[in-house]
Amino acid sequence: MFGADFPILSTIIFLPLAGVVILLTVPGTKKVIINIVTASAGFLSLILTFIIYSRFDENTAGYQFAERYYWLREYGISFHIGVDGISLILITLSAILSLLAVISSFKSITERYKEYMITLLVLQTGMTGVFAAMDMFLFFIFWEVILIPMFILIAIWGGKERIYASIKFFIFTLFGSTMMLISIIYLAYLSKAEFGYISYDFTDIFRLNIVPGIQLVLFMAFALSFAVKVPLFPFHTWLPDAHTEAPAAGSVILAGVLLKMGTYGFLRFNLPLFPHAAIVMAPYMIALSITGIIYGALMAMVQPDVKKLVAYSSVSHMGFIMLGIFSLNSEGMTGAVLQMINHGVSTGMLFLLVGMIYDRRHTRLIADYGGIAKTVPVFAVFFMIAALSSIGLPGMNGFIGEIMIMTGGFMVKPLYGIIAAGGVILSAVYMLWMYQRVMFGPITLDVNKTIIDLDLRERFILIPLVILIFWIGIYPQPLITKYKKSVQVILQVYDNPRTQGGSNAEGEGK
Amino acid sequence: MNVLDYTWLIILAPFAGFLINGLFGKYLSGRTVGLIGSFAPLISFIISSMIFIKFTGTDPHPPFEVEIFTWFAAGKIHVPVAYLFDTLSLVMIMVVTGVGTIIHFYSIGYMKGETGIARYFAYLNLFIFFMLNLVLADNLILMFLGWEGVGLCSYLLIGYYYETGYAPAAGLKAFIVNRIGDMGFLIGIFLVVANFGTVHFGELSSIVSTGPVNTALMTGITLMFFAGATGKSAQIPLYIWLPDAMAGPTPVSALIHAATMVTAGVYMITRLNFLYVLAPASMAAVAVAGGATALFAATIGIMQMDIKKVLAYSTISQLGYMFMAVGVGAFSAGIFHLVTHAFFKALLFLGSGSVIYALHHEQDMRGMGGLMKKLPVTFFTFLTGTLAISGTPFFSGFFSKDEILWRVYNYNFYLWCAGLLAAAITSFYMFRLVFLTFSGKPRFHEHDNHTIHESPVIMTIPLVILAVLSVAAGALGIPHILDMFHTGNIFEHFLARSVADTAVTVYGNNTEWMITGISVAAALTGFLAAFKIYWKNRYVPGDDSTITGLKKVIYNKYYVDELYRHTIISGTISFSKTVYRYFDILIIDGLVNGTGRVILRTGERMRSMQTGVVHDYMFSMILGVTLLLMYILADKFL
């Protein structure tokens, strides 16, 4: 059906927007039609994503399914998209989580329903675009496009403190983006200097020879933007507020996919473009990462609000991913990429679950629960699976990524691995302690005696995530193989002994 | 049919049981659930036995490995799901599936009528599955899967009565304390991967035994793994979770917290013996920690009133013996005690379960007494177990404990003294338990008197089987001075095909006779003291308020829990709260909000540009995106 000429990747990107166009013609009161249109758009792009996933050739390192349309030609900007292994699995994750987020909102959203669905669809286009972009300018546009629907999502459908949270989110991210935009333009300028023409295209930008001094400055500029997104300690304080105030689906997308844009940025730009700077900066990046692992976990431990707890746990988990990336070895980076998926699945599921229980009790405070495992046994099972997956229990997804990251970190410096392993203890403390206070013990509040258990739709949303948790936990190798080559390509520069060996090495890029 | 082609079924049968009961158990009757749950490990046991038989005889089968698939691989890490069958792992799976099956059947009776019986059996099967992975794994990371997996099942089963406040709290404590130990296990794995590039036991063994020895590295690695062992096997300083774990159903205590899971640390050190023998300092640390735990836990056992708590401290103490044994290089003696202990301690727990069952969940011995005639089978089997653990000659515990004490005597005199003293105390608190529970006048409510009767057959048959094993298992490990039939130490020879003992014997036969005599005398002393106080004088401890002085300190377990609570736990929490309040909110957030306010104020002035209607924003956004899209399409197609 989809031949080699069919622009399958851009179809995946713009299918949600097609959904938006249809939705604009539907009156806001026709909820069923809105549901059908939104879910079909999500479902179709998911199917297409599966098709590229299965057709993706894992034996070649290059970009696949590439499409290139000239756009602002005189400025060297083109609509150039394609996927390597890392983009591929992140796009797949986005497609899965987007569809689940849409279905999860069928009942919990009551106001401005149509606009809400439009926002989710626009988000999906943006996310897919970010991971598929092969042009710096295009990347930046998609990156910024996401900011707006996310801002709107929090500001309109958020909780009590939504305005504060949304503005904080906006300021933080915008602050980072500005630095990135300047750097991107500077890179294009460099391509003019080196090749004689302006180009924002990856194929040109990645061939640039950048002197170490400039590398360092550009590295910092990009890093700032990405670090806010990740978020890396100490740029994290927007996250707990944004998460807590966002509607459940917003938190799922935010934690599941948006944070990965930050780590993706580091992998896609900082490491290949500025290897010299990356080697110099790696110890500092790692220092912040492992601080974040412990810091996030300790903060999660003392949160009275379940959603804030999960949000701080994300700070800790994202610290793991950053540690893996800046270990600059195969073990750490392979683990980091896998952990990007794992965190999306586990934390996405946790946020979905918190949203489901919030729909019933309209509170997120741990103290308002207690003993509800008796009233909602099915919820209890799903919640336990998500919690255990999040704390990295072997046999589930999180373990595979974490152990590879920790080993990678340990091989750089034993202390890195040891501190990260400390984070593993703390994750059990905050997650299971929360679980115990929410689910176990005697029921102290009468309202908790009559909570209704998960319905069929909700179970249907959670089951795919459970399957992913165990599939990745038990048989992750096919997934790892999908992106193995792409990680090798990034590491090539660092395997070269000339560029290795710390700050005194004479690294000069490619 | 070659049984070796069906090794995977050993692992898969309990997992299938878990899936069936876990997914469909709520639609099945309690009896069906129990039978499915019990037959699953029985299948594993039958296949294990058939393989075991192939490993015995004059032409034994050599060790072999079965690789199922590659779990994950990147860089230096390559982890297959592969199982190793050698004499060591076979001994372990025989114990796990054998004792496991017995306890599953016992549970059918014990858990009858409980709600959530499907959950119970599902978790129990899952436990067997993970335990088999732990002992059969041919590499460190798969072993870690089993290691954490059994911890999970332990957590879930301790918290089985989740509607109470204390059971889930005890489960949480167990999980977290174990994770602290697991950090050591993980660091051990990192060190091994970073330095040797493999996690496979066989490869690792050949690398370290051929290459130059880095003693400092070996000591570091082995101490890290031992840290893991102190968590799982409840040794000082991480033993504190095991007594609380008694909040779980009694068969769980028998299976997980006595016979199998808690011995995983001993197994792990034995499995990694090739690393430990290169690190004498670690071996010494293991031996000393074991000896200290054996004595320390035994003293706490003297003062406990809860029948299961006595057994819990006894388990900690007996595990200490096993660590002493492996620490002095007597690996086979350690594993032998692991096996005999699995029989008699499972027996004692199931016996106490039978008592608790009869008394409708009374666990305080001050509310028992005089049960000898009411529960004859329970009494006689329990007595057998007590005689075994006390080291009565020709009971299994005698052979295994004596072997350890003899080996330790050859290693270090003071360590032997600790072991000996612990043996005397063991005998004392065990007979104290027997007398308080079964002799004297009944102290339970009068109206309970005629409702109390012996447990059903499904519970007493397991007791009888275990009692027989508690006596007979000793025959497998007869020390050479008592070897009248010249069979040799069968167990030691069998295990020697996997693990070579390094313990050195410096004293001769006469000394061994003397040491044996002293051990028996010590056990006898403990028995006589208990006999005088609790049988002749009919002493019964009073209420908690009457316990004072040193007794109170011991009764309260030397306040170690309180020490941890007031230092590490409350310290971490108040530190985190302070950081959250003053650093996260005040400093970082303060900076951001300061910036934000400036921007907001600027924004106020530009307000006229914005309508504040979401529709407008959405419209302009979509318009913009659509225009871009059209531009692209136009560029392509026109």
Contacts between the chains, C-beta under 8 A, distances in Angstrom:
chain1	res1	chain2	res2	distance
A	14	B	629	6.7
A	17	B	625	6.5
A	17	B	626	7.7
A	17	B	629	6.9
A	20	B	622	6.3
A	21	B	626	7.6
A	24	B	622	7.4
A	69	B	632	5.6
A	69	B	635	5.9
A	69	B	636	4.5
A	70	B	635	5.7
A	70	B	636	7.9
A	71	B	631	7.0
A	71	B	632	5.9
A	71	B	635	6.0
A	79	B	632	5.0
A	79	B	635	8.0
A	112	B	614	6.9
A	115	B	614	6.3
A	115	B	615	7.5
A	115	B	618	5.8
A	118	B	618	6.5
A	118	B	622	7.4
A	119	B	618	7.6
A	122	B	621	7.1
A	122	B	622	7.4
A	122	B	625	7.1
A	125	B	625	7.7
A	141	B	628	7.7
A	145	B	625	6.9
A	148	B	617	7.6
A	148	B	621	5.6
A	149	B	621	7.6
A	152	B	614	6.7
A	152	B	617	6.6
A	152	B	618	7.3
A	156	B	614	5.9
A	167	B	596	6.2
A	167	B	600	7.1
A	168	B	592	6.5
A	168	B	593	7.6
A	168	B	596	6.3
A	171	B	592	7.2
A	171	B	595	6.7
A	171	B	596	5.3
A	171	B	599	6.2
A	172	B	592	6.9
A	234	B	588	5.4
A	236	B	588	8.0
A	237	B	584	6.4
A	237	B	588	4.9
A	237	B	589	4.8
A	237	B	592	6.0
A	238	B	592	7.3
A	295	B	579	7.6
A	298	B	572	7.3
A	298	B	575	7.3
A	298	B	576	4.0
A	298	B	579	6.7
A	298	B	580	7.9
A	299	B	576	6.5
A	299	B	579	7.3
A	299	B	580	5.3
A	299	B	584	6.1
A	301	B	572	7.6
A	301	B	573	6.9
A	301	B	576	5.4
A	302	B	573	6.4
A	302	B	576	4.6
A	302	B	577	4.8
A	302	B	580	5.6
A	303	B	580	8.0
A	329	B	75	6.3
A	330	B	74	5.6
A	330	B	75	3.5
A	331	B	74	5.4
A	331	B	75	4.0
A	331	B	76	6.4
A	331	B	77	5.7
A	331	B	193	8.0
A	334	B	74	3.7
A	334	B	75	7.0
A	335	B	74	6.9
A	371	B	163	6.5
A	373	B	162	5.7
A	374	B	162	7.9
A	374	B	163	6.2
A	388	B	152	7.0
A	393	B	148	5.9
A	393	B	149	7.7
A	393	B	152	6.1
A	394	B	141	8.0
A	394	B	144	6.1
A	394	B	145	3.9
A	394	B	148	4.8
A	394	B	149	6.5
A	395	B	145	5.8
A	395	B	149	6.3
A	399	B	145	7.9
A	399	B	148	7.9
A	400	B	72	5.3
A	403	B	77	7.7
A	403	B	141	6.9
A	403	B	186	7.5
A	403	B	189	7.6
A	404	B	72	7.5
A	404	B	74	5.6
A	404	B	77	6.2
A	406	B	186	6.7
A	406	B	190	6.5
A	407	B	76	7.6
A	407	B	77	5.9
A	407	B	189	7.4
A	407	B	190	5.4
A	407	B	193	5.3
A	407	B	194	7.3
A	408	B	75	7.4
A	410	B	187	7.7
A	410	B	190	3.8
A	410	B	191	7.7
A	410	B	193	7.8
A	410	B	194	5.8
A	411	B	76	7.7
A	411	B	190	7.8
A	411	B	193	7.7
A	411	B	194	4.9
A	414	B	187	7.9
A	414	B	190	7.2
A	414	B	191	7.7
A	414	B	194	7.8
A	417	B	187	6.9
A	417	B	190	4.8
A	418	B	183	8.0
A	418	B	187	5.8
A	418	B	190	8.0
A	421	B	183	4.7
A	421	B	186	4.7
A	421	B	187	6.0
A	421	B	190	7.8
A	422	B	183	6.5
A	424	B	179	6.8
A	424	B	182	7.5
A	424	B	183	6.6
A	424	B	186	7.0
A	425	B	176	7.1
A	425	B	179	4.7
A	425	B	180	5.7
A	425	B	182	7.7
A	425	B	183	5.6
A	428	B	175	6.0
A	428	B	176	5.6
A	428	B	179	4.8
A	429	B	176	5.6
A	432	B	155	7.8
A	432	B	172	5.5
A	432	B	175	6.1
A	432	B	176	7.4
A	433	B	172	6.3
A	436	B	159	7.9
A	436	B	168	4.9
A	436	B	169	6.9
A	436	B	171	7.9
A	436	B	172	5.3
A	439	B	162	7.5
A	440	B	159	6.5
A	440	B	162	4.4
A	440	B	163	7.6
A	440	B	165	7.9
A	440	B	167	8.0
A	440	B	168	3.7
A	441	B	162	7.4
A	441	B	163	7.1
A	441	B	164	7.4
A	441	B	165	4.7
A	441	B	168	6.4
A	442	B	163	5.9
A	442	B	164	7.3
A	442	B	165	6.4
A	474	B	71	7.7
A	475	B	69	7.1
A	475	B	71	7.7
A	476	B	71	7.5
A	476	B	72	5.0
A	477	B	69	7.9
A	477	B	70	5.4
A	477	B	71	7.2
A	477	B	72	5.6
A	477	B	73	6.6
A	480	B	72	6.3
A	480	B	73	7.4
A	480	B	74	6.5
A	484	B	74	7.6
